[in-house]
Amino acid sequence: MSDPKLPLTGGCMCGGVRFEVSEPLLGALYCHCKRCQRRTGTGFSVTAFAAPGSYRTVSGEDLIRSWDPGNGGWIKSFCGECGSQISTTNPEDSAFVAIRMGALDEDPGIRPSVHQFVPFAAPWAPVPDDGLPCFPERFGATPPEPA
């Protein structure tokens, strides 16, 4: 992998929302929770963490809609026009934003390094045996499961 060209850019399907990230992403993960399955319509989501203060919406702020799932879940943001998932924000500190990797325009220079909420993986999309650490709940909240 090469160093990404900064700022990283991205946006929604219809092009109405555009964003940029001014610093390299800190890390990325696969989430297999039921919320991510329902939100994406797939077996998991792939999210990358932006350095605090490095994410900004460049255009289309008026199109962004958000949903707060409560119960400690991060606030989900998406384009109200086309429905594309854009980011998720920590409800306790809005400086912590994670980007949906599929919304990025180019290779961000990182790869997901863990799986979280693995007990909730869809039976039709099992967690692959890729050697990455697997966490039964949110990454960092519990120790990884034994291999």
N, CA and C atoms as an extended XYZ file, in Angstrom:
441
Properties=species:S:1:pos:R:3:atomname:S:1:resname:S:1:resid:I:1 pbc="F F F"
N         0.839       -1.178        0.000 N   MET     1
C         0.000        0.000        0.000 CA  MET     1
C         0.883        1.240        0.000 C   MET     1
N         0.418        2.221       -0.702 N   SER     2
C         1.162        3.474       -0.721 CA  SER     2
C         0.461        4.485        0.182 C   SER     2
N         1.184        5.545        0.494 N   ASP     3
C         0.580        6.611        1.288 CA  ASP     3
C        -0.523        7.265        0.475 C   ASP     3
N        -1.667        7.505        1.096 N   PRO     4
C        -2.774        8.116        0.351 CA  PRO     4
C        -2.502        9.592        0.072 C   PRO     4
N        -3.062       10.059       -1.031 N   LYS     5
C        -2.991       11.480       -1.357 CA  LYS     5
C        -4.011       12.198       -0.480 C   LYS     5
N        -3.559       13.218        0.218 N   LEU     6
C        -4.442       13.977        1.098 CA  LEU     6
C        -4.814       15.301        0.464 C   LEU     6
N        -5.998       15.806        0.695 N   PRO     7
C        -7.010       15.179        1.531 CA  PRO     7
C        -7.663       14.001        0.819 C   PRO     7
N        -8.110       13.026        1.604 N   LEU     8
C        -8.954       11.964        1.074 CA  LEU     8
C       -10.300       12.597        0.761 C   LEU     8
N       -10.925       12.173       -0.313 N   THR     9
C       -12.227       12.722       -0.673 CA  THR     9
C       -13.240       11.597       -0.822 C   THR     9
N       -14.509       11.974       -0.737 N   GLY    10
C       -15.565       10.993       -0.916 CA  GLY    10
C       -16.906       11.662       -1.025 C   GLY    10
N       -17.926       10.851       -1.189 N   GLY    11
C       -19.260       11.391       -1.308 CA  GLY    11
C       -20.301       10.314       -1.497 C   GLY    11
N       -21.497       10.777       -1.762 N   CYS    12
C       -22.635        9.882       -1.937 CA  CYS    12
C       -22.803        9.498       -3.403 C   CYS    12
N       -23.756        8.604       -3.682 N   MET    13
C       -24.004        8.135       -5.040 CA  MET    13
C       -24.470        9.235       -5.979 C   MET    13
N       -25.342       10.113       -5.505 N   CYS    14
C       -25.895       11.145       -6.394 CA  CYS    14
C       -24.954       12.330       -6.549 C   CYS    14
N       -23.893       12.394       -5.755 N   GLY    15
C       -22.932       13.476       -5.855 CA  GLY    15
C       -23.317       14.724       -5.072 C   GLY    15
N       -24.457       14.701       -4.414 N   GLY    16
C       -24.904       15.868       -3.661 CA  GLY    16
C       -24.101       16.144       -2.413 C   GLY    16
N       -23.607       15.085       -1.763 N   VAL    17
C       -22.788       15.243       -0.551 CA  VAL    17
C       -21.354       14.906       -0.904 C   VAL    17
N       -20.454       15.810       -0.574 N   ARG    18
C       -19.019       15.596       -0.760 CA  ARG    18
C       -18.316       15.909        0.558 C   ARG    18
N       -17.279       15.147        0.854 N   PHE    19
C       -16.525       15.376        2.084 CA  PHE    19
C       -15.057       15.191        1.818 C   PHE    19
N       -14.252       15.617        2.790 N   GLU    20
C       -12.825       15.364        2.724 CA  GLU    20
C       -12.287       15.094        4.119 C   GLU    20
N       -11.174       14.362        4.148 N   VAL    21
C       -10.473       14.031        5.375 CA  VAL    21
C        -9.038       14.507        5.188 C   VAL    21
N        -8.615       15.424        6.053 N   SER    22
C        -7.334       16.109        5.865 CA  SER    22
C        -6.117       15.357        6.398 C   SER    22
N        -6.332       14.313        7.204 N   GLU    23
C        -5.222       13.546        7.769 CA  GLU    23
C        -5.413       12.071        7.442 C   GLU    23
N        -4.337       11.276        7.479 N   PRO    24
C        -4.494        9.839        7.232 CA  PRO    24
C        -5.489        9.220        8.215 C   PRO    24
N        -6.231        8.243        7.730 N   LEU    25
C        -7.183        7.529        8.591 CA  LEU    25
C        -6.422        6.717        9.634 C   LEU    25
N        -7.010        6.583       10.805 N   LEU    26
C        -6.340        5.944       11.946 CA  LEU    26
C        -6.440        4.435       11.946 C   LEU    26
N        -7.467        3.886       11.346 N   GLY    27
C        -7.679        2.444       11.334 CA  GLY    27
C        -9.042        2.144       10.767 C   GLY    27
N        -9.289        0.864       10.519 N   ALA    28
C       -10.566        0.459        9.938 CA  ALA    28
C       -10.967       -0.905       10.481 C   ALA    28
N       -12.276       -1.190       10.423 N   LEU    29
C       -12.775       -2.463       10.924 CA  LEU    29
C       -14.009       -2.920       10.170 C   LEU    29
N       -14.281       -4.208       10.330 N   TYR    30
C       -15.520       -4.820        9.844 CA  TYR    30
C       -16.475       -4.899       11.030 C   TYR    30
N       -17.717       -4.483       10.847 N   CYS    31
C       -18.723       -4.614       11.902 CA  CYS    31
C       -19.825       -5.539       11.424 C   CYS    31
N       -20.105       -6.562       12.224 N   HIS    32
C       -21.097       -7.578       11.873 CA  HIS    32
C       -22.376       -7.445       12.695 C   HIS    32
N       -22.586       -6.297       13.346 N   CYS    33
C       -23.775       -6.138       14.196 CA  CYS    33
C       -25.053       -6.097       13.352 C   CYS    33
N       -26.160       -6.370       13.994 N   LYS    34
C       -27.450       -6.394       13.309 CA  LYS    34
C       -27.817       -5.014       12.762 C   LYS    34
N       -27.445       -3.945       13.487 N   ARG    35
C       -27.729       -2.590       12.971 CA  ARG    35
C       -27.036       -2.364       11.637 C   ARG    35
N       -25.763       -2.733       11.551 N   CYS    36
C       -25.030       -2.547       10.298 CA  CYS    36
C       -25.630       -3.408        9.184 C   CYS    36
N       -26.055       -4.609        9.526 N   GLN    37
C       -26.692       -5.447        8.518 CA  GLN    37
C       -27.956       -4.784        7.979 C   GLN    37
N       -28.772       -4.282        8.864 N   ARG    38
C       -30.024       -3.656        8.428 CA  ARG    38
C       -29.788       -2.326        7.728 C   ARG    38
N       -28.813       -1.563        8.212 N   ARG    39
C       -28.519       -0.255        7.618 CA  ARG    39
C       -27.960       -0.394        6.213 C   ARG    39
N       -27.118       -1.385        5.992 N   THR    40
C       -26.470       -1.538        4.693 CA  THR    40
C       -27.181       -2.517        3.764 C   THR    40
N       -27.980       -3.423        4.335 N   GLY    41
C       -28.584       -4.470        3.517 CA  GLY    41
C       -27.583       -5.555        3.153 C   GLY    41
N       -26.452       -5.579        3.854 N   THR    42
C       -25.405       -6.572        3.600 CA  THR    42
C       -25.055       -7.271        4.913 C   THR    42
N       -24.058       -8.139        4.878 N   GLY    43
C       -23.673       -8.883        6.066 CA  GLY    43
C       -22.840       -8.122        7.067 C   GLY    43
N       -22.245       -6.992        6.666 N   PHE    44
C       -21.372       -6.226        7.560 CA  PHE    44
C       -21.133       -4.854        6.949 C   PHE    44
N       -20.549       -3.957        7.757 N   SER    45
C       -20.112       -2.657        7.235 CA  SER    45
C       -18.607       -2.559        7.384 C   SER    45
N       -18.008       -1.662        6.610 N   VAL    46
C       -16.567       -1.424        6.681 CA  VAL    46
C       -16.389        0.067        6.944 C   VAL    46
N       -15.767        0.370        8.080 N   THR    47
C       -15.674        1.738        8.556 CA  THR    47
C       -14.229        2.078        8.903 C   THR    47
N       -13.826        3.315        8.590 N   ALA    48
C       -12.483        3.796        8.910 CA  ALA    48
C       -12.592        5.012        9.815 C   ALA    48
N       -11.690        5.118       10.764 N   PHE    49
C       -11.721        6.183       11.758 CA  PHE    49
C       -10.860        7.363       11.331 C   PHE    49
N       -11.475        8.541       11.343 N   ALA    50
C       -10.769        9.784       11.014 CA  ALA    50
C       -10.127       10.348       12.279 C   ALA    50
N        -8.984       10.976       12.123 N   ALA    51
C        -8.364       11.685       13.251 CA  ALA    51
C        -9.319       12.787       13.689 C   ALA    51
N        -9.467       13.010       14.992 N   PRO    52
C       -10.382       14.060       15.457 CA  PRO    52
C       -10.123       15.394       14.753 C   PRO    52
N       -11.184       15.989       14.252 N   GLY    53
C       -11.105       17.279       13.582 CA  GLY    53
C       -10.678       17.241       12.127 C   GLY    53
N       -10.401       16.050       11.570 N   SER    54
C        -9.901       15.977       10.195 CA  SER    54
C       -11.001       15.792        9.142 C   SER    54
N       -12.224       15.482        9.567 N   TYR    55
C       -13.340       15.276        8.632 CA  TYR    55
C       -14.128       16.567        8.466 C   TYR    55
N       -14.485       16.896        7.222 N   ARG    56
C       -15.391       18.022        7.006 CA  ARG    56
C       -16.229       17.782        5.764 C   ARG    56
N       -17.470       18.237        5.825 N   THR    57
C       -18.358       18.193        4.677 CA  THR    57
C       -18.007       19.367        3.780 C   THR    57
N       -17.766       19.098        2.504 N   VAL    58
C       -17.387       20.128        1.543 CA  VAL    58
C       -18.626       20.714        0.864 C   VAL    58
N       -19.589       19.852        0.539 N   SER    59
C       -20.835       20.319       -0.075 CA  SER    59
C       -21.969       19.357        0.257 C   SER    59
N       -23.178       19.891        0.218 N   GLY    60
C       -24.360       19.071        0.444 CA  GLY    60
C       -24.755       18.905        1.893 C   GLY    60
N       -24.255       19.750        2.769 N   GLU    61
C       -24.604       19.638        4.195 CA  GLU    61
C       -26.119       19.610        4.395 C   GLU    61
N       -26.848       20.346        3.566 N   ASP    62
C       -28.307       20.402        3.685 CA  ASP    62
C       -28.971       19.086        3.297 C   ASP    62
N       -28.260       18.212        2.601 N   LEU    63
C       -28.812       16.911        2.208 CA  LEU    63
C       -28.579       15.828        3.259 C   LEU    63
N       -27.669       16.081        4.181 N   ILE    64
C       -27.308       15.057        5.163 CA  ILE    64
C       -28.413       14.884        6.192 C   ILE    64
N       -28.794       13.652        6.387 N   ARG    65
C       -29.756       13.265        7.416 CA  ARG    65
C       -29.022       12.359        8.391 C   ARG    65
N       -29.462       12.379        9.637 N   SER    66
C       -28.813       11.558       10.659 CA  SER    66
C       -29.843       10.780       11.451 C   SER    66
N       -29.385        9.679       12.004 N   TRP    67
C       -30.219        8.840       12.848 CA  TRP    67
C       -29.408        8.439       14.072 C   TRP    67
N       -29.975        8.665       15.233 N   ASP    68
C       -29.341        8.298       16.493 CA  ASP    68
C       -30.029        7.044       17.005 C   ASP    68
N       -29.336        5.899       16.976 N   PRO    69
C       -29.959        4.654       17.414 CA  PRO    69
C       -30.130        4.548       18.929 C   PRO    69
N       -29.516        5.468       19.677 N   GLY    70
C       -29.588        5.395       21.135 CA  GLY    70
C       -28.752        4.246       21.663 C   GLY    70
N       -28.865        3.985       22.938 N   ASN    71
C       -28.164        2.865       23.593 CA  ASN    71
C       -26.669        2.841       23.320 C   ASN    71
N       -26.048        4.015       23.183 N   GLY    72
C       -24.606        4.063       22.970 CA  GLY    72
C       -24.167        3.868       21.537 C   GLY    72
N       -25.105        3.626       20.622 N   GLY    73
C       -24.736        3.481       19.216 CA  GLY    73
C       -24.314        4.814       18.625 C   GLY    73
N       -23.421        4.764       17.676 N   TRP    74
C       -22.954        5.989       17.036 CA  TRP    74
C       -24.037        6.539       16.108 C   TRP    74
N       -24.054        7.841       15.912 N   ILE    75
C       -25.050        8.523       15.083 CA  ILE    75
C       -24.710        8.293       13.616 C   ILE    75
N       -25.655        7.770       12.850 N   LYS    76
C       -25.454        7.418       11.444 CA  LYS    76
C       -25.856        8.594       10.558 C   LYS    76
N       -24.997        8.958        9.594 N   SER    77
C       -25.304       10.044        8.662 CA  SER    77
C       -25.323        9.514        7.240 C   SER    77
N       -26.288        9.988        6.462 N   PHE    78
C       -26.485        9.508        5.102 CA  PHE    78
C       -27.059       10.625        4.247 C   PHE    78
N       -26.977       10.471        2.940 N   CYS    79
C       -27.557       11.445        2.026 CA  CYS    79
C       -29.063       11.243        1.985 C   CYS    79
N       -29.817       12.305        2.262 N   GLY    80
C       -31.269       12.228        2.243 CA  GLY    80
C       -31.839       12.098        0.847 C   GLY    80
N       -31.043       12.356       -0.167 N   GLU    81
C       -31.498       12.264       -1.556 CA  GLU    81
C       -31.355       10.836       -2.088 C   GLU    81
N       -30.148       10.268       -1.994 N   CYS    82
C       -29.918        8.938       -2.575 CA  CYS    82
C       -29.795        7.832       -1.528 C   CYS    82
N       -29.681        8.186       -0.255 N   GLY    83
C       -29.605        7.191        0.809 CA  GLY    83
C       -28.221        6.646        1.107 C   GLY    83
N       -27.205        7.112        0.401 N   SER    84
C       -25.843        6.612        0.631 CA  SER    84
C       -25.386        6.870        2.056 C   SER    84
N       -24.772        5.849        2.656 N   GLN    85
C       -24.169        5.994        3.971 CA  GLN    85
C       -22.883        6.796        3.825 C   GLN    85
N       -22.691        7.769        4.707 N   ILE    86
C       -21.509        8.630        4.623 CA  ILE    86
C       -20.579        8.409        5.812 C   ILE    86
N       -21.119        8.560        7.014 N   SER    87
C       -20.265        8.518        8.202 CA  SER    87
C       -21.087        8.138        9.422 C   SER    87
N       -20.380        8.011       10.525 N   THR    88
C       -20.998        7.760       11.818 CA  THR    88
C       -20.198        8.550       12.851 C   THR    88
N       -20.907        9.103       13.837 N   THR    89
C       -20.283       10.016       14.794 CA  THR    89
C       -20.520        9.531       16.225 C   THR    89
N       -19.498        9.638       17.045 N   ASN    90
C       -19.617        9.261       18.440 CA  ASN    90
C       -20.629       10.196       19.118 C   ASN    90
N       -21.664        9.654       19.766 N   PRO    91
C       -22.683       10.505       20.376 CA  PRO    91
C       -22.176       11.296       21.585 C   PRO    91
N       -21.063       10.854       22.167 N   GLU    92
C       -20.514       11.542       23.334 CA  GLU    92
C       -19.473       12.592       22.969 C   GLU    92
N       -18.927       12.523       21.747 N   ASP    93
C       -17.915       13.487       21.317 CA  ASP    93
C       -17.931       13.550       19.791 C   ASP    93
N       -18.529       14.592       19.233 N   SER    94
C       -18.711       14.705       17.788 CA  SER    94
C       -17.400       14.897       17.019 C   SER    94
N       -16.281       15.070       17.712 N   ALA    95
C       -14.985       15.149       17.031 CA  ALA    95
C       -14.572       13.782       16.488 C   ALA    95
N       -15.154       12.699       17.034 N   PHE    96
C       -14.826       11.344       16.600 CA  PHE    96
C       -15.811       10.902       15.526 C   PHE    96
N       -15.305       10.871       14.280 N   VAL    97
C       -16.109       10.513       13.114 CA  VAL    97
C       -15.464        9.318       12.425 C   VAL    97
N       -16.286        8.385       11.996 N   ALA    98
C       -15.813        7.254       11.211 CA  ALA    98
C       -16.481        7.324        9.840 C   ALA    98
N       -15.715        7.043        8.822 N   ILE    99
C       -16.148        7.147        7.438 CA  ILE    99
C       -16.540        5.767        6.929 C   ILE    99
N       -17.600        5.694        6.160 N   ARG   100
C       -17.932        4.447        5.470 CA  ARG   100
C       -16.951        4.322        4.308 C   ARG   100
N       -16.136        3.273        4.329 N   MET   101
C       -15.055        3.160        3.349 CA  MET   101
C       -15.567        3.116        1.915 C   MET   101
N       -16.768        2.617        1.703 N   GLY   102
C       -17.338        2.592        0.360 CA  GLY   102
C       -17.648        3.968       -0.186 C   GLY   102
N       -17.697        4.983        0.669 N   ALA   103
C       -17.975        6.355        0.237 CA  ALA   103
C       -16.714        7.091       -0.201 C   ALA   103
N       -15.536        6.494        0.008 N   LEU   104
C       -14.277        7.142       -0.373 CA  LEU   104
C       -14.044        7.024       -1.879 C   LEU   104
N       -13.421        8.038       -2.459 N   ASP   105
C       -13.139        8.048       -3.894 CA  ASP   105
C       -11.944        7.186       -4.277 C   ASP   105
N       -10.936        7.150       -3.438 N   GLU   106
C        -9.680        6.474       -3.765 CA  GLU   106
C        -9.278        5.523       -2.632 C   GLU   106
N        -8.220        4.774       -2.867 N   ASP   107
C        -7.663        3.887       -1.853 CA  ASP   107
C        -7.170        4.734       -0.676 C   ASP   107
N        -7.693        4.484        0.537 N   PRO   108
C        -7.278        5.290        1.685 CA  PRO   108
C        -5.933        4.887        2.275 C   PRO   108
N        -5.337        3.816        1.772 N   GLY   109
C        -4.031        3.406        2.262 CA  GLY   109
C        -4.074        2.545        3.515 C   GLY   109
N        -5.248        2.179        3.983 N   ILE   110
C        -5.372        1.281        5.139 CA  ILE   110
C        -6.343        0.161        4.786 C   ILE   110
N        -6.329       -0.872        5.598 N   ARG   111
C        -7.246       -1.999        5.442 CA  ARG   111
C        -7.876       -2.297        6.798 C   ARG   111
N        -9.070       -2.867        6.827 N   PRO   112
C        -9.654       -3.248        8.110 CA  PRO   112
C        -8.735       -4.225        8.837 C   PRO   112
N        -8.654       -4.058       10.168 N   SER   113
C        -7.727       -4.880       10.948 CA  SER   113
C        -8.409       -5.732       12.005 C   SER   113
N        -9.723       -5.586       12.196 N   VAL   114
C       -10.456       -6.395       13.170 CA  VAL   114
C       -11.889       -6.613       12.683 C   VAL   114
N       -12.527       -7.599       13.300 N   HIS   115
C       -13.962       -7.845       13.137 CA  HIS   115
C       -14.602       -7.601       14.502 C   HIS   115
N       -15.727       -6.888       14.543 N   GLN   116
C       -16.431       -6.704       15.817 CA  GLN   116
C       -17.857       -7.221       15.693 C   GLN   116
N       -18.456       -7.516       16.849 N   PHE   117
C       -19.813       -8.074       16.950 CA  PHE   117
C       -19.953       -9.375       16.155 C   PHE   117
N       -18.919      -10.216       16.228 N   VAL   118
C       -18.914      -11.447       15.432 CA  VAL   118
C       -20.031      -12.441       15.785 C   VAL   118
N       -20.538      -12.500       17.044 N   PRO   119
C       -21.633      -13.439       17.296 CA  PRO   119
C       -22.914      -13.098       16.513 C   PRO   119
N       -22.987      -11.875       16.006 N   PHE   120
C       -24.180      -11.434       15.297 CA  PHE   120
C       -24.047      -11.573       13.779 C   PHE   120
N       -22.939      -12.142       13.324 N   ALA   121
C       -22.727      -12.294       11.880 CA  ALA   121
C       -23.890      -13.051       11.255 C   ALA   121
N       -24.297      -12.591       10.089 N   ALA   122
C       -25.389      -13.245        9.368 CA  ALA   122
C       -24.965      -14.657        8.986 C   ALA   122
N       -25.851      -15.641        9.119 N   PRO   123
C       -25.470      -17.016        8.767 CA  PRO   123
C       -25.110      -17.162        7.293 C   PRO   123
N       -25.624      -16.300        6.457 N   TRP   124
C       -25.329      -16.348        5.020 CA  TRP   124
C       -24.087      -15.528        4.654 C   TRP   124
N       -23.480      -14.849        5.652 N   ALA   125
C       -22.243      -14.082        5.444 CA  ALA   125
C       -21.343      -14.276        6.661 C   ALA   125
N       -20.852      -15.494        6.868 N   PRO   126
C       -20.040      -15.758        8.064 CA  PRO   126
C       -18.742      -14.959        8.060 C   PRO   126
N       -18.214      -14.739        9.254 N   VAL   127
C       -16.944      -14.045        9.405 CA  VAL   127
C       -15.864      -14.913        8.758 C   VAL   127
N       -15.077      -14.344        7.843 N   PRO   128
C       -14.056      -15.153        7.177 CA  PRO   128
C       -12.909      -15.508        8.113 C   PRO   128
N       -12.251      -16.590        7.809 N   ASP   129
C       -11.065      -17.008        8.568 CA  ASP   129
C        -9.858      -16.306        7.937 C   ASP   129
N        -9.742      -14.990        8.209 N   ASP   130
C        -8.704      -14.177        7.581 CA  ASP   130
C        -7.562      -13.820        8.529 C   ASP   130
N        -7.594      -14.377        9.744 N   GLY   131
C        -6.526      -14.135       10.699 CA  GLY   131
C        -6.662      -12.846       11.494 C   GLY   131
N        -7.677      -12.041       11.204 N   LEU   132
C        -7.867      -10.796       11.954 CA  LEU   132
C        -8.491      -11.095       13.309 C   LEU   132
N        -8.166      -10.313       14.340 N   PRO   133
C        -8.798      -10.508       15.649 CA  PRO   133
C       -10.314      -10.321       15.546 C   PRO   133
N       -11.032      -11.135       16.308 N   CYS   134
C       -12.497      -11.090       16.317 CA  CYS   134
C       -12.985      -10.748       17.716 C   CYS   134
N       -13.860       -9.770       17.802 N   PHE   135
C       -14.379       -9.295       19.078 CA  PHE   135
C       -15.867       -9.605       19.179 C   PHE   135
N       -16.314      -10.125       20.346 N   PRO   136
C       -17.733      -10.459       20.505 CA  PRO   136
C       -18.627       -9.226       20.572 C   PRO   136
N       -18.056       -8.099       20.972 N   GLU   137
C       -18.812       -6.842       21.040 CA  GLU   137
C       -17.994       -5.771       20.343 C   GLU   137
N       -18.219       -4.505       20.723 N   ARG   138
C       -17.489       -3.391       20.106 CA  ARG   138
C       -15.988       -3.552       20.352 C   ARG   138
N       -15.205       -3.314       19.327 N   PHE   139
C       -13.745       -3.371       19.426 CA  PHE   139
C       -13.280       -2.504       20.589 C   PHE   139
N       -12.463       -3.065       21.453 N   GLY   140
C       -11.952       -2.341       22.607 CA  GLY   140
C       -12.791       -2.508       23.855 C   GLY   140
N       -14.045       -2.934       23.716 N   ALA   141
C       -14.921       -3.100       24.883 CA  ALA   141
C       -14.727       -4.456       25.539 C   ALA   141
N       -14.280       -5.420       24.774 N   THR   142
C       -14.080       -6.786       25.266 CA  THR   142
C       -12.796       -7.331       24.666 C   THR   142
N       -12.193       -8.340       25.294 N   PRO   143
C       -11.018       -8.966       24.673 CA  PRO   143
C       -11.434       -9.742       23.432 C   PRO   143
N       -10.481       -9.948       22.497 N   PRO   144
C       -10.830      -10.746       21.315 CA  PRO   144
C       -11.127      -12.176       21.699 C   PRO   144
N       -11.881      -12.844       20.827 N   GLU   145
C       -12.197      -14.248       21.039 CA  GLU   145
C       -10.989      -15.078       20.677 C   GLU   145
N       -10.805      -16.244       21.298 N   PRO   146
C        -9.675      -17.105       20.937 CA  PRO   146
C        -9.823      -17.579       19.502 C   PRO   146
N        -8.693      -17.741       18.845 N   ALA   147
C        -8.697      -18.204       17.446 CA  ALA   147
C        -9.064      -19.660       17.337 C   ALA   147
